[in-house]
Amino acid sequence: MKPALIPGDIVMVDTKHYDRTKLMKNDIVVFYHDKYEMNFVKRIKNTSENRFTVVGDNIRETISIDQIGVINNQALKGKVTAVLINTRHFCSHPRVLREVK
């Protein structure tokens, strides 16, 4: 799978209008992880009642599911809806305002 996001992407995150109960497989979300004390951007792999598991698009360079574990819906910050711009590759790889799927 080709990664939907690459390092340097600045993304738009819907923090108000998404429904935590209607998360779907392959949605890209932002969540806070207590163990790492930081936000992550990952793709939803599975969902169940009030919980979900995630996976990174770039398997070789991401923290594994085993390391992250199951995420509680309360840790969810929002759903990624678009890539605004890529700051690292703007000149050679312009990615401006494209929807994330």
Beta strands, then each sheet from edge to edge (+ up, - down):
strand 1: 9-14
strand 2: 28-33
strand 3: 38-48
strand 4: 51-55
strand 5: 71-72
strand 6: 76-86
strand 7: 98-99
sheet 1: 1+ 6- 2+ 3- 4+ 5-
sheet 2: 1+ 6- 7+
end
